[in-house]
Amino acid sequence: MKITEEHIDAMRSARHRAARAEARAVAELLREALGRLGFTPDVAVPHGVENQDLFWPVLRGEVTVSGHPMVALGRIPLDSANRLAEIVMRAALEEQAATS
């Protein structure tokens, strides 16, 4: 796909700015929730150094060319991903039990 002046103008539209602001707000909410769960921002850990910290992924609030708000989730270490999966699964089971 070739980016045209129309695409650039669309990115500047009020609708796109609002969508980007919404996506950034959700990304910030996710950062806050992960922080409360004990995760820390993903920082470079020197290769070969054991680190038991849990890291959250890179979180970016973005907007697609068509104007849809999106939150981009970056890569995280396997231990952090495993812990996050456990937390989400526990929350899903609790939610399911509450609605049954």
C-alpha positions as CSV (number, residue, x, y, z in Angstrom):
1,M,0.0,0.0,0.0
2,K,1.3,3.4,-0.9
3,I,0.9,6.2,1.6
4,T,-0.8,9.2,-0.1
5,E,-1.5,12.8,1.0
6,E,-5.0,11.6,1.8
7,H,-3.7,9.1,4.3
8,I,-1.6,11.8,5.9
9,D,-4.5,14.2,6.1
10,A,-6.7,11.5,7.6
11,M,-4.1,10.9,10.3
12,R,-4.5,14.5,11.3
13,S,-8.3,14.4,11.5
14,A,-10.1,15.0,14.8
15,R,-11.4,11.4,14.7
16,H,-7.9,10.0,14.5
17,R,-6.6,12.2,17.2
18,A,-9.5,11.1,19.5
19,A,-8.9,7.5,18.7
20,R,-5.1,7.9,19.4
21,A,-5.9,9.6,22.7
22,E,-8.3,6.7,23.6
23,A,-5.7,4.1,22.8
24,R,-3.0,5.9,24.8
25,A,-5.4,6.1,27.8
26,V,-6.0,2.4,27.6
27,A,-2.3,1.6,27.3
28,E,-1.7,3.8,30.4
29,L,-4.5,1.9,32.3
30,L,-2.8,-1.4,31.4
31,R,0.6,0.0,32.6
32,E,-1.1,1.0,35.9
33,A,-2.7,-2.4,36.3
34,L,0.5,-4.3,35.6
35,G,2.4,-2.1,38.0
36,R,-0.1,-3.0,40.7
37,L,0.5,-6.6,40.0
38,G,4.2,-6.2,40.5
39,F,5.4,-5.9,36.9
40,T,8.0,-3.2,36.1
41,P,8.7,-1.5,32.8
42,D,10.8,-3.7,30.4
43,V,14.3,-2.5,30.8
44,A,17.4,-4.0,29.3
45,V,18.9,-6.7,31.5
46,P,22.5,-7.6,30.5
47,H,22.8,-10.9,28.7
48,G,23.6,-13.8,31.0
49,V,22.4,-11.9,34.2
50,E,19.7,-13.8,36.1
51,N,16.8,-11.5,36.9
52,Q,13.7,-12.5,38.7
53,D,11.8,-9.3,38.1
54,L,8.5,-9.4,36.1
55,F,8.5,-7.0,33.2
56,W,5.5,-5.7,31.3
57,P,5.6,-5.4,27.5
58,V,6.1,-2.3,25.6
59,L,2.7,-0.7,25.5
60,R,1.8,1.9,22.8
61,G,-1.5,3.5,22.1
62,E,-1.8,3.7,18.3
63,V,-4.4,4.3,15.7
64,T,-4.7,2.5,12.3
65,V,-4.9,4.3,9.0
66,S,-8.6,3.7,9.0
67,G,-8.9,5.3,12.4
68,H,-9.4,2.4,14.8
69,P,-7.7,2.7,18.2
70,M,-5.3,-0.1,19.0
71,V,-2.9,-0.9,21.8
72,A,0.4,-2.5,20.7
73,L,1.8,-5.0,23.1
74,G,5.5,-5.7,22.7
75,R,7.6,-8.7,23.6
76,I,8.2,-9.7,27.2
77,P,10.4,-12.4,28.8
78,L,8.9,-15.9,29.1
79,D,8.7,-15.8,32.9
80,S,6.7,-12.5,32.8
81,A,4.4,-13.8,30.0
82,N,3.8,-17.0,32.0
83,R,2.9,-15.0,35.2
84,L,0.7,-12.6,33.2
85,A,-1.1,-15.6,31.7
86,E,-1.7,-17.1,35.1
87,I,-3.1,-13.8,36.4
88,V,-5.4,-13.4,33.4
89,M,-6.6,-17.1,33.6
90,R,-7.3,-16.7,37.3
91,A,-9.3,-13.5,36.6
92,A,-11.2,-15.2,33.8
93,L,-12.1,-18.2,36.0
94,E,-13.3,-15.8,38.8
95,E,-15.4,-13.8,36.3
96,Q,-16.9,-17.0,34.9
97,A,-17.7,-18.3,38.4
98,A,-19.3,-14.9,39.3
99,T,-21.6,-15.0,36.2
100,S,-22.6,-18.7,36.7
